[in-house]
Amino acid sequence: MSDLLYSEEEEALRAAVRDLLTDHCDPADVIARIESDGPHDREAWKALTDGMDLAGLLVPEERGGQGAGHREVAVVLEELGRAVAPVPYLTSAVVATEALLACGDADDLLAELASGRRIGALAVALSLAPGGSFKAVRQENGYVQGELTGIADAAAADVLFAPADDGGLYAVDADAVTVTPQLSLDLTRPLATVTFDGASARRIGDAEPSVRRALRAGAGLLASEQLGVAEWALTETVRYLKERKQFNRPVGGFQALKHRLAQLWLEVVNLRAAARNAADALATGEDVDVAVAVAQAYAAPVAVRAAEEALQLHGGIGMTWEHPIHLYLKRAKADSLAYGTAGGHREALAELVDLQAP
């Protein structure tokens, strides 16, 4: 049986990433950044990639990466979720990288993504669940044409990987496409429409297995990001209720609030177990589909409820734009639709374990 507890190395990695994000992703700075024309934090990305070599954790050493695994990536994503860091780590270092790992002719691109020198984006809608049907662009003589919507972090990407109607996955430089921002709930992970108007493209592999592998890893590791969001919401709410006083006593001392926080703590603990199990399954290759479906069926409701409880229990201050709670609620809400909804994953889980409804 796998040990889902954090190893000493994973805890050391967590501490290092948290220290880095404390320096680069102060809540006030994140709020100011999403109000600007450039929501992605290039300095934080450079620190994560150049400074700590975290972009290539999933890539084997012989292919230009760090040769770590999904458990280490899960720890990084927990901390990125705690900071709602506006960096394209999930979309580039996980989803795009997993797509390239399934391709046979992409080692040069894989090494570039692993080093952080280039940012990649898989050109499928963020809402697409693993195994779902994806929209493809038209391909003819090495050129692609079409429009794909709901692409996360496309504005930050240097190269996009687009599925085409001939069954291939094509690499297209971002300079050759038009990226149009879409109205996004989570401004720290903006969506965009990508228009391919006769862009030159290079076939790097087959689209179907690459997209399926990428989305499965994205869904499984997204649960770790949702865990980070939920843990921040719980921790900050407990801290605030210890300080906030009514009737000359801390608000956190009221029994009704104690019960609400205790119930939320139990849910977050269960979410941690589900997220760790999904990361471990991706690392070992055992019961991956079941573990991912369980994690996503549970993660989204807990992360959303934790953020909603934080907003309500912070009272008036929680409703202000200056307080970062709205960043976490928006991230939790947006993540609940990413890579499939909780209901969709429950249906998938029922089929996987042969427990279909009558």
VMD Tcl script that draws the C-alpha trace (Angstrom):
set ca {
  {0.00 0.00 0.00}
  {1.25 3.45 -0.88}
  {2.28 5.88 1.84}
  {0.29 9.06 1.29}
  {2.09 11.00 4.02}
  {4.48 13.73 2.93}
  {8.14 12.72 2.82}
  {10.91 14.87 4.28}
  {11.89 15.90 0.76}
  {8.32 16.93 -0.05}
  {8.06 18.99 3.12}
  {11.36 20.69 2.30}
  {10.06 21.44 -1.19}
  {6.87 22.89 0.31}
  {8.82 25.17 2.63}
  {10.99 26.45 -0.20}
  {8.05 27.13 -2.51}
  {6.07 28.83 0.26}
  {8.99 31.12 1.07}
  {9.34 32.03 -2.60}
  {5.64 32.79 -2.99}
  {5.64 34.85 0.20}
  {8.17 37.11 -1.50}
  {6.52 37.20 -4.94}
  {2.78 36.77 -4.43}
  {1.69 39.13 -1.70}
  {-2.15 39.33 -1.81}
  {-2.12 43.07 -2.45}
  {0.25 42.57 -5.38}
  {-1.91 39.82 -6.85}
  {-5.01 42.03 -6.64}
  {-3.14 44.90 -8.30}
  {-1.86 42.57 -11.02}
  {-5.28 41.26 -12.04}
  {-6.43 44.84 -12.44}
  {-3.64 45.46 -14.94}
  {-3.24 44.40 -18.56}
  {-0.76 41.68 -17.57}
  {-2.25 39.30 -14.99}
  {0.56 36.73 -15.28}
  {3.45 37.26 -12.88}
  {6.56 36.78 -15.02}
  {8.93 37.38 -12.11}
  {7.30 34.68 -9.98}
  {7.38 32.31 -12.97}
  {11.09 33.02 -13.50}
  {11.77 32.39 -9.82}
  {9.91 29.07 -9.93}
  {11.61 27.90 -13.12}
  {15.08 29.47 -13.22}
  {15.54 29.68 -9.48}
  {14.06 26.33 -8.42}
  {13.83 24.28 -11.67}
  {10.22 23.35 -10.95}
  {8.86 23.44 -14.51}
  {10.45 20.10 -15.40}
  {9.51 17.97 -12.40}
  {7.45 15.60 -14.56}
  {10.08 15.30 -17.29}
  {12.69 12.50 -17.08}
  {16.30 13.63 -16.72}
  {17.27 12.05 -20.03}
  {14.67 14.27 -21.74}
  {15.83 17.50 -20.15}
  {13.83 17.57 -16.92}
  {14.26 17.03 -13.20}
  {13.02 13.44 -13.12}
  {10.78 13.89 -10.08}
  {7.10 12.95 -10.19}
  {3.47 13.77 -9.62}
  {3.71 13.77 -5.84}
  {6.27 16.57 -5.90}
  {4.23 18.50 -8.44}
  {1.19 18.10 -6.17}
  {3.09 19.78 -3.32}
  {4.01 22.69 -5.59}
  {0.38 23.06 -6.69}
  {-0.83 23.05 -3.08}
  {1.37 26.06 -2.40}
  {0.39 27.79 -5.64}
  {-3.25 27.31 -4.62}
  {-2.59 28.79 -1.19}
  {-1.19 31.89 -2.88}
  {-3.59 31.92 -5.88}
  {-0.38 32.59 -7.77}
  {-1.00 34.02 -11.25}
  {1.49 31.73 -13.01}
  {0.81 29.16 -15.76}
  {2.24 26.21 -13.82}
  {-0.75 23.87 -14.08}
  {-1.31 24.63 -17.75}
  {2.33 24.52 -18.88}
  {4.35 22.40 -16.44}
  {1.56 19.84 -16.04}
  {-1.02 19.75 -18.83}
  {1.10 20.83 -21.81}
  {4.07 18.83 -20.52}
  {2.00 15.66 -20.12}
  {0.73 16.08 -23.68}
  {4.31 16.29 -24.97}
  {5.36 13.26 -22.93}
  {2.84 11.24 -24.95}
  {4.29 12.50 -28.25}
  {7.15 10.86 -30.08}
  {8.60 13.89 -31.83}
  {8.70 16.66 -29.27}
  {11.85 16.27 -27.17}
  {13.12 19.72 -28.15}
  {9.86 21.37 -27.07}
  {9.74 19.23 -23.94}
  {13.19 20.40 -22.88}
  {12.22 24.03 -23.45}
  {9.09 23.70 -21.33}
  {11.04 21.81 -18.65}
  {13.57 24.64 -18.40}
  {10.86 27.31 -18.25}
  {12.38 29.13 -21.22}
  {9.09 28.72 -23.05}
  {5.53 28.42 -21.77}
  {3.19 25.95 -23.42}
  {-0.59 25.67 -23.54}
  {-2.71 22.78 -24.73}
  {-5.34 24.31 -26.98}
  {-8.40 22.57 -25.59}
  {-11.08 24.17 -23.44}
  {-10.29 24.31 -19.72}
  {-13.74 22.87 -18.99}
  {-13.09 19.66 -20.97}
  {-13.13 16.52 -18.83}
  {-10.71 13.62 -19.35}
  {-12.07 11.44 -22.11}
  {-14.31 14.19 -23.46}
  {-14.50 15.05 -27.14}
  {-12.42 18.06 -28.10}
  {-12.68 20.56 -30.92}
  {-10.02 20.36 -33.62}
  {-8.61 22.83 -36.10}
  {-8.35 22.18 -39.83}
  {-4.96 21.10 -41.13}
  {-3.67 21.22 -44.67}
  {-0.08 20.93 -45.87}
  {1.40 21.91 -42.52}
  {-0.88 24.89 -41.91}
  {-3.79 25.03 -39.46}
  {-6.92 27.11 -39.45}
  {-9.79 27.46 -37.02}
  {-10.85 28.93 -33.69}
  {-10.64 27.36 -30.25}
  {-12.23 28.89 -27.16}
  {-11.76 28.67 -23.41}
  {-7.99 28.14 -23.57}
  {-6.43 28.80 -20.17}
  {-3.26 30.90 -19.99}
  {-3.08 31.23 -23.77}
  {-2.03 34.87 -23.35}
  {1.13 33.77 -21.53}
  {2.02 30.92 -23.89}
  {4.95 30.94 -26.29}
  {3.77 27.81 -28.06}
  {0.35 26.19 -28.37}
  {-0.42 22.54 -28.99}
  {-3.56 22.18 -31.08}
  {-5.43 18.99 -32.05}
  {-6.23 18.87 -35.77}
  {-8.84 17.15 -37.91}
  {-6.31 14.62 -39.24}
  {-5.85 13.19 -35.73}
  {-2.53 14.86 -35.07}
  {-1.33 17.23 -32.38}
  {0.40 20.27 -33.83}
  {2.80 22.78 -32.28}
  {2.15 26.38 -33.30}
  {4.18 29.41 -32.22}
  {2.08 31.95 -30.34}
  {3.34 34.70 -32.64}
  {1.48 33.03 -35.54}
  {-1.97 33.09 -33.88}
  {-4.41 35.68 -32.57}
  {-5.21 35.47 -28.85}
  {-8.38 37.29 -27.81}
  {-9.07 37.53 -24.06}
  {-12.41 36.17 -22.84}
  {-14.36 37.34 -19.82}
  {-13.03 35.10 -17.03}
  {-14.30 34.62 -13.50}
  {-10.80 33.80 -12.23}
  {-8.57 36.62 -13.41}
  {-5.47 34.87 -12.08}
  {-5.97 32.15 -14.71}
  {-7.45 34.03 -17.68}
  {-9.15 32.33 -20.61}
  {-8.83 33.29 -24.25}
  {-10.02 32.48 -27.74}
  {-7.20 31.40 -30.05}
  {-7.62 31.97 -33.78}
  {-5.42 29.96 -36.15}
  {-5.54 31.75 -39.49}
  {-3.33 29.66 -41.73}
  {-0.59 29.37 -39.11}
  {2.44 27.23 -39.84}
  {2.35 24.11 -37.68}
  {4.47 21.07 -36.91}
  {2.98 17.68 -36.16}
  {4.46 16.26 -32.97}
  {2.21 13.28 -32.25}
  {-1.31 11.88 -32.09}
  {-3.92 14.13 -30.54}
  {-6.26 11.64 -28.86}
  {-3.80 9.86 -26.50}
  {-1.91 13.09 -25.82}
  {-5.01 15.07 -24.87}
  {-6.42 12.20 -22.82}
  {-3.19 11.84 -20.83}
  {-2.85 15.59 -20.33}
  {-6.41 16.11 -19.11}
  {-6.27 13.14 -16.75}
  {-3.11 14.50 -15.12}
  {-4.56 18.01 -15.07}
  {-7.73 16.83 -13.33}
  {-5.86 14.70 -10.80}
  {-3.36 17.39 -9.83}
  {-5.93 20.17 -9.87}
  {-7.24 18.58 -6.66}
  {-3.97 19.55 -4.96}
  {-4.43 23.16 -6.02}
  {-7.99 23.04 -4.68}
  {-6.60 21.63 -1.44}
  {-4.30 24.65 -1.18}
  {-7.23 27.02 -1.69}
  {-9.31 25.24 0.95}
  {-6.46 25.12 3.48}
  {-5.80 28.85 3.10}
  {-9.49 29.63 3.56}
  {-9.73 27.49 6.71}
  {-6.47 28.74 8.23}
  {-7.20 32.41 7.61}
  {-10.75 32.10 8.91}
  {-9.61 30.45 12.14}
  {-6.96 33.13 12.60}
  {-9.45 35.95 12.02}
  {-12.06 34.52 14.38}
  {-9.47 34.28 17.14}
  {-8.73 37.99 16.76}
  {-12.22 39.38 16.03}
  {-14.18 40.15 19.20}
  {-17.86 40.61 19.99}
  {-19.29 41.15 23.46}
  {-15.68 41.36 24.69}
  {-14.80 37.81 23.69}
  {-13.26 36.24 20.54}
  {-15.88 35.36 17.92}
  {-14.18 32.00 17.46}
  {-15.24 31.04 20.96}
  {-18.91 30.83 20.01}
  {-20.03 27.22 19.86}
  {-21.94 27.49 16.59}
  {-18.87 28.80 14.78}
  {-16.67 26.13 16.38}
  {-18.95 23.45 14.94}
  {-18.87 25.00 11.47}
  {-15.09 25.19 11.50}
  {-14.72 21.65 12.86}
  {-16.91 20.30 10.06}
  {-14.91 22.24 7.48}
  {-11.66 20.92 8.95}
  {-12.89 17.35 8.52}
  {-13.78 18.02 4.90}
  {-10.38 19.56 4.20}
  {-8.63 16.57 5.79}
  {-10.63 14.23 3.55}
  {-9.79 16.39 0.55}
  {-6.11 16.08 1.39}
  {-6.41 12.30 1.38}
  {-8.21 12.27 -1.97}
  {-5.73 14.69 -3.55}
  {-2.70 12.79 -2.26}
  {-4.16 9.52 -3.50}
  {-4.69 10.96 -6.97}
  {-1.11 12.27 -7.11}
  {0.25 8.94 -5.91}
  {-1.85 7.02 -8.44}
  {-0.55 9.22 -11.26}
  {2.99 8.59 -10.04}
  {2.60 4.81 -9.80}
  {0.15 4.24 -12.64}
  {-2.21 2.18 -10.45}
  {-6.00 2.77 -10.55}
  {-5.39 6.21 -12.01}
  {-8.82 6.80 -13.52}
  {-10.63 5.86 -10.30}
  {-8.32 7.95 -8.10}
  {-8.67 11.01 -10.34}
  {-12.46 10.70 -10.50}
  {-12.70 10.36 -6.70}
  {-10.45 13.36 -6.12}
  {-12.34 15.65 -8.49}
  {-15.76 14.46 -7.34}
  {-14.81 15.55 -3.81}
  {-12.40 18.45 -4.28}
  {-14.54 21.04 -6.03}
  {-17.43 21.19 -3.49}
  {-15.03 21.35 -0.54}
  {-12.88 24.12 -2.01}
  {-15.94 26.19 -2.91}
  {-17.53 25.69 0.52}
  {-14.29 26.59 2.30}
  {-14.01 29.83 0.34}
  {-17.70 30.64 0.90}
  {-17.36 30.03 4.64}
  {-14.29 32.25 4.74}
  {-16.15 35.03 2.97}
  {-19.14 34.84 5.29}
  {-17.24 34.43 8.54}
  {-14.98 37.38 7.78}
  {-18.06 39.56 7.83}
  {-17.90 42.99 6.21}
  {-14.15 42.96 5.60}
  {-14.53 39.81 3.53}
  {-16.80 41.62 1.11}
  {-14.22 44.25 0.24}
  {-12.05 44.23 -2.88}
  {-8.96 44.90 -0.76}
  {-9.25 41.59 1.10}
  {-8.00 38.60 -0.95}
  {-10.91 36.26 -0.15}
  {-12.59 37.07 -3.45}
  {-9.50 35.73 -5.27}
  {-9.88 32.37 -3.54}
  {-13.62 32.15 -4.06}
  {-13.22 32.90 -7.77}
  {-10.40 30.39 -8.10}
  {-12.46 27.74 -6.29}
  {-15.50 28.43 -8.47}
  {-13.47 28.38 -11.67}
  {-11.63 25.21 -10.65}
  {-14.97 23.51 -10.00}
  {-15.60 23.69 -13.76}
  {-12.06 22.90 -14.88}
  {-11.34 19.47 -16.37}
  {-14.89 18.34 -15.72}
  {-17.46 19.08 -13.04}
  {-17.84 17.12 -9.81}
  {-21.08 15.63 -11.13}
  {-19.37 14.52 -14.33}
  {-16.60 12.84 -12.36}
  {-19.13 11.09 -10.14}
  {-20.80 9.67 -13.25}
  {-17.43 8.58 -14.60}
  {-16.59 6.95 -11.26}
  {-19.88 5.06 -11.25}
  {-19.07 3.58 -14.63}
  {-15.51 2.72 -13.61}
  {-16.62 0.74 -10.56}
  {-19.79 -0.59 -12.19}
  {-22.25 1.21 -9.93}
  {-24.50 2.83 -12.49}
  {-27.82 4.23 -11.36}
  {-30.86 2.00 -12.06}
}
mol new
graphics top color blue
foreach p $ca { graphics top sphere $p radius 0.5 }
foreach p [lrange $ca 0 end-1] q [lrange $ca 1 end] { graphics top cylinder $p $q radius 0.2 }
display resetview
